[in-house]
Amino acid sequence: MIQKPVLLTVSQLNRYLKAKFEEDEHLRSVFLTGEISNFTNHYKSGHLYFSLKDETAAIKAVMFVSHASRLRFLPKDGMKVLARGRVSVYEASGQYQLYVEDLQPDGIGALNLAYEQMKQKLEKEGLFSPERKKPIPKFPERIGVITSPTGAAVRDIQQILARRYPLAKVILAPVLVQGENAAPQIVNAIERFNALDCADVLIVGRGGGSIEDLWAFNEESVARAVAASHIPVISAVGHETDFTICDFVADLRAPTPSAAAELAVPDRDELLEVISSLQYTMEQLLRARLLHWKQQLDELSACRYLSSPEIWLTEHHRKLDTMTTRLSASLRMRTAQEQGRLSALAGKLDGLSPLKVLERGFVYATDSTGKLLTDVSETAVGDALRLRLRNGTVACTVTSVERMEELDESKHDV
């Protein structure tokens, strides 16, 4: 008997296929290895969309925010990964895809990959640059310690600080150093120290452990808090071979918490040795200076002028007399020279005197007001004039005025 075909809608078919996929226990939990391509990160929703492919095939994949938020690394195109999830059908498009619940890098741990990604990101931003690192104060008065209050690290730090530099006050900010709440507490402690400005240097760290144990010090929030701190930060995380992002961002990296305490403060014994050496040097210099002054005083005491001041006075009186004699002779010579120059100038001046000119028969005329006449145009017939001669004056009246040109013409007429 021929079975009559069933007429289905597209939605009914997709729903039926989805049910078949979900009924298959082999598809409820699958592990795939492949290369990521067409990766899309929806920042608003937090969902991740990508494809997993090998040499000959590909499958669509989605990782919802509930699972994606737990990732320690950022997936990228071309990255080989191990994916765990379930295979189902997306009814709206009828496309089957992998719903990823966990994702791990293939060949390298997720934490190691996340570490390298964060390191590269912050290094590009310049947070590791030596130019931005602040110097550690030589003689800090207040030392802030951010670590677990129960670990061996805090005991080692406190013991070394007390032994090396008991003058410094240690301020402990107890925090978790591993687990999900560790990073926020470390960030909060750094920010509180800076807001209150209650430390000259900060030691941030913990003892050794696995990469998972130390992961709080690889978190981006902790790295940025350390970079933003105006108080110098010494990073002291793990053992000498352990390196965290905090180590690269901090102003100084210490291989261990104990080493951080030694780097944070000077050694009291060394300071005392330096002070003792300086004291000895100062005493030697003072002795040498006092000896020098004593020798100078002895030399002055032996000076005959101090023992017999009259000798000094006699010698200086003699010098004063000699200088007085020289000064008098010099003044007489200078006076004679100046008198000779004055006589010569007086003779020249006398030769230019108007009286000398008058003695040679010349006269000069003035009008009734006493004005000296220099041109015939300044007088007229009938004017009263006074003529100055060598030994007196003559009053006269102008009877005629003749210009030099008229006299010259009359000579030509003759």
C-alpha positions in Angstrom: 0.0 0.0 0.0 1.4 3.3 -1.1 1.8 5.8 1.9 0.4 9.2 1.2 3.1 11.9 1.5 2.8 14.3 4.5 2.7 18.0 3.7 4.9 20.0 6.1 5.8 23.6 6.5 9.4 24.7 6.6 9.1 25.5 10.3 7.7 22.0 11.0 10.6 20.4 9.1 13.2 22.4 10.9 11.6 21.7 14.2 11.5 18.0 13.4 15.2 18.0 12.4 16.2 19.9 15.5 14.4 17.3 17.6 16.2 14.5 15.8 19.6 16.2 16.5 18.8 16.6 20.1 17.6 13.0 20.5 20.9 11.7 19.3 23.0 11.3 22.4 26.2 11.3 20.3 25.5 14.9 19.3 24.7 16.1 22.8 28.4 16.4 23.8 31.0 16.4 21.0 34.6 17.4 21.0 36.0 19.0 17.8 39.4 20.3 16.8 39.7 22.8 14.1 40.8 26.3 13.0 38.7 29.4 13.8 37.6 31.5 10.8 35.0 34.3 10.3 35.3 35.2 13.9 32.8 37.8 15.2 32.6 39.2 18.7 29.3 40.9 19.4 30.4 43.3 22.0 26.8 44.4 22.9 25.5 40.9 23.6 28.8 39.1 24.4 28.0 36.2 22.0 30.8 34.8 19.9 30.1 33.6 16.3 32.7 31.7 14.2 33.3 28.7 12.0 35.5 25.7 12.8 37.2 24.2 9.7 39.7 21.6 8.7 41.3 20.9 5.3 38.1 19.9 3.6 35.1 21.0 5.7 33.6 23.6 8.0 30.8 24.0 10.6 29.2 27.1 12.0 29.6 27.6 15.7 28.2 30.0 18.3 29.3 30.5 21.9 26.8 32.4 24.1 27.8 35.0 26.6 27.1 32.7 29.6 30.0 30.5 28.4 32.1 33.1 26.6 32.5 35.2 29.7 34.5 32.4 31.3 37.1 32.4 28.6 40.6 33.5 29.7 41.8 34.3 26.1 40.4 36.1 23.1 39.8 33.8 20.1 41.1 34.9 16.7 40.9 33.9 13.1 43.5 31.2 12.3 43.8 30.0 15.9 43.6 26.2 16.3 41.3 25.2 19.2 39.6 22.3 21.0 35.8 22.9 21.2 33.3 21.1 23.4 29.6 21.5 22.8 26.4 20.1 21.3 25.2 20.0 17.7 21.7 21.3 17.0 19.6 23.0 14.3 18.9 26.7 14.2 15.2 26.6 13.3 15.1 30.1 11.7 17.6 29.2 9.0 17.4 25.4 9.1 21.2 25.3 9.5 22.8 22.9 11.9 25.7 24.3 14.0 27.9 23.7 17.0 26.8 25.3 20.3 30.1 25.7 22.0 30.3 25.4 25.8 34.0 25.3 26.3 37.0 26.4 24.2 40.7 25.7 24.7 43.7 26.6 22.5 45.1 23.5 20.8 48.7 22.9 21.9 48.9 25.8 24.5 47.0 26.4 27.7 44.2 29.0 27.7 45.9 30.9 30.6 49.3 30.9 28.8 47.6 32.2 25.7 45.7 34.8 27.6 48.9 35.9 29.4 50.7 36.4 26.0 47.8 38.3 24.6 47.5 40.6 27.6 51.3 41.1 27.6 51.3 42.1 23.9 48.3 44.4 24.3 49.8 46.4 27.3 53.2 46.5 25.8 51.8 48.1 22.6 50.2 50.8 24.8 53.5 51.6 26.4 52.7 50.4 29.9 56.0 48.5 30.1 58.1 51.5 28.9 61.1 52.3 31.2 60.5 56.0 30.7 57.2 55.9 32.7 58.6 54.0 35.7 59.0 56.0 38.9 62.1 55.8 41.1 61.8 54.0 44.4 62.4 56.5 47.3 65.8 55.9 49.1 64.5 56.5 52.6 60.7 55.7 52.7 58.9 56.5 55.9 55.7 54.6 55.1 55.6 51.3 53.3 52.3 49.9 52.0 52.0 46.1 51.7 49.2 44.6 49.6 49.1 40.8 50.1 47.4 38.0 52.0 47.4 38.6 55.7 48.0 34.8 56.4 50.6 33.8 53.9 54.3 33.4 54.4 55.0 36.4 52.1 53.6 39.0 54.6 55.7 37.5 57.5 58.9 37.5 55.4 58.2 41.1 54.3 57.5 42.4 57.9 60.5 40.6 59.4 63.0 41.9 56.8 61.6 45.5 57.0 61.8 45.4 60.8 65.4 44.1 60.6 66.7 46.3 57.8 64.9 49.6 58.5 62.8 49.8 61.6 62.3 53.5 61.1 59.7 52.8 58.4 56.1 52.3 59.3 54.5 49.2 57.6 50.8 49.6 56.5 49.2 46.2 55.6 46.2 46.1 53.2 45.0 42.5 53.5 43.6 41.1 50.3 42.9 37.8 48.6 45.7 36.8 46.3 43.9 34.1 44.2 40.4 33.4 43.1 37.8 35.4 41.3 37.6 38.2 44.0 41.4 38.6 44.3 41.9 41.1 41.4 39.1 43.5 42.5 40.5 43.6 46.1 44.1 44.2 44.9 42.8 47.1 42.6 40.8 48.6 45.5 43.8 48.4 47.8 46.1 50.2 45.3 43.4 52.9 44.7 42.8 53.5 48.4 46.6 53.9 49.1 46.7 56.5 46.3 43.6 58.3 47.4 44.7 58.6 51.0 48.4 59.2 50.0 49.4 57.1 53.1 52.5 55.4 51.7 55.8 56.3 50.0 56.1 53.0 48.2 53.9 49.9 47.7 54.8 46.2 47.7 52.2 44.2 45.8 52.6 40.4 45.7 52.3 36.9 47.1 54.3 33.7 47.4 54.8 31.2 44.6 52.2 29.0 43.0 50.9 27.7 39.7 49.8 30.0 36.9 46.3 29.6 38.1 47.3 30.6 41.6 49.1 33.7 40.3 46.5 34.7 37.8 45.1 37.7 39.7 48.3 39.5 39.0 47.9 38.9 35.3 44.5 40.5 35.2 44.2 43.7 33.1 42.5 45.6 35.9 45.4 45.0 38.3 48.0 46.0 35.6 46.2 49.3 34.9 45.8 50.1 38.6 49.6 49.6 39.1 50.3 51.7 36.0 48.0 54.5 37.3 49.5 54.6 40.8 51.3 57.8 41.6 53.0 55.9 44.5 55.9 53.8 43.2 55.0 50.1 43.1 57.3 47.1 43.6 55.9 43.9 42.2 56.8 40.7 44.2 54.8 37.8 42.8 55.9 34.2 43.2 59.4 32.8 42.9 62.3 34.2 40.9 61.3 32.3 37.8 57.7 33.5 37.9 56.8 36.5 35.7 53.4 38.1 35.8 51.9 41.1 33.9 52.1 43.0 37.2 55.9 42.6 37.1 56.2 44.3 33.7 54.0 47.2 34.6 55.4 47.9 38.1 58.1 50.5 38.7 60.4 47.7 40.0 60.2 43.9 39.8 61.4 41.9 42.8 62.1 38.1 42.3 60.4 37.3 45.6 58.5 39.1 48.4 61.6 38.9 50.6 63.7 40.6 47.9 61.0 43.2 47.5 61.4 44.1 51.2 65.1 44.4 50.7 64.7 46.6 47.6 62.1 48.9 49.3 64.4 50.1 52.2 68.1 50.6 52.9 70.0 48.4 55.3 70.3 49.9 58.7 73.7 48.3 59.3 75.0 49.6 56.0 73.7 53.1 56.8 75.4 53.0 60.2 78.7 52.0 58.5 78.3 54.9 56.1 77.5 57.3 58.9 80.5 56.1 60.9 82.7 56.5 57.9 81.5 60.0 57.3 81.9 60.9 61.0 85.5 59.6 60.9 86.2 61.6 57.7 84.6 64.7 59.2 86.7 64.4 62.3 89.9 64.0 60.3 89.0 67.1 58.2 88.3 69.1 61.4 91.6 68.0 63.0 93.5 69.0 59.8 91.7 72.4 59.7 92.3 73.0 63.4 96.0 72.1 62.9 96.3 74.5 60.0 94.7 77.3 62.0 97.0 76.6 64.9 100.0 76.8 62.6 98.8 80.1 61.3 98.2 81.4 64.8 101.8 80.3 65.8 103.2 82.1 62.8 101.3 85.2 63.7 102.4 85.0 67.3 106.0 84.8 66.3 105.7 87.9 64.1 107.8 90.8 65.5 105.1 93.3 64.6 102.8 91.7 67.2 105.5 91.5 69.8 106.7 95.1 69.1 104.0 97.2 67.5 106.3 100.3 67.6 108.5 98.7 64.9 105.5 98.4 62.6 104.6 102.0 63.3 108.2 103.3 62.7 108.4 101.5 59.4 105.1 102.8 58.2 106.0 106.3 59.3 109.1 106.0 57.3 107.1 104.8 54.3 104.6 107.6 54.8 107.4 110.3 54.9 108.9 108.9 51.7 105.6 108.9 49.9 104.8 112.4 51.2 108.2 113.7 49.8 107.6 112.0 46.4 104.0 113.5 46.3 105.3 117.0 47.0 108.0 116.8 44.4 105.5 115.4 41.9 103.0 118.2 42.7 105.7 120.9 42.2 106.8 119.5 38.9 103.2 119.3 37.7 102.5 122.8 38.9 105.5 124.2 37.0 104.4 122.3 33.8 100.9 123.7 34.0 102.1 127.2 34.7 104.2 127.0 31.6 101.2 125.9 29.5 99.1 128.7 31.0 101.7 131.4 30.1 101.8 130.1 26.5 98.1 130.2 26.2 97.9 133.7 27.8 100.4 134.9 25.2 98.3 133.6 22.4 95.2 135.0 23.9 96.8 138.4 24.4 97.9 138.5 20.7 94.2 138.1 19.7 93.0 140.9 22.1 91.1 143.8 20.4 93.3 146.2 22.4 96.4 145.0 20.6 94.6 145.7 17.3 93.8 149.3 18.5 97.4 149.9 19.4 98.3 149.4 15.7 96.1 152.4 14.7 92.7 150.7 14.1 89.4 152.0 15.6 85.9 150.6 16.0 82.6 152.5 15.9 79.4 152.2 17.9 76.1 154.0 17.5 74.3 156.0 20.2 73.0 152.8 21.8 76.5 151.2 22.0 75.9 148.8 19.2 79.0 147.8 17.3 78.9 148.9 13.6 80.2 146.5 11.0 78.5 147.8 7.8 77.9 151.3 6.4 74.2 150.4 5.9 73.8 150.5 9.7 74.3 154.3 9.8 73.2 157.5 8.0 74.3 161.1 7.7 73.7 163.0 10.9 74.0 160.0 13.2 76.1 160.4 16.3 78.9 157.9 16.6 81.6 157.1 19.1 85.0 155.9 17.9 87.1 153.8 20.2 90.9 154.4 19.9 93.9 152.9 21.8 93.7 155.4 24.7 90.1 156.7 24.6 87.0 157.5 22.6 85.9 160.3 20.2 82.4 161.5 19.6 81.5 162.5 16.1 78.7 163.1 13.6 78.3 161.4 10.3 78.6 164.0 7.5 78.6 161.5 4.6 78.3 157.7 3.9 80.3 156.2 1.1 80.2 152.5 0.1 83.4 150.6 -0.9 81.9 150.1 -4.4 81.5 153.9 -4.9 85.1 154.5 -3.8 86.3 151.9 -6.3 84.4 153.6 -9.1 85.7 157.0 -8.3 89.3 155.6 -8.5 88.5 154.3 -12.0 87.2 157.7 -13.0 90.4 159.4 -12.2 
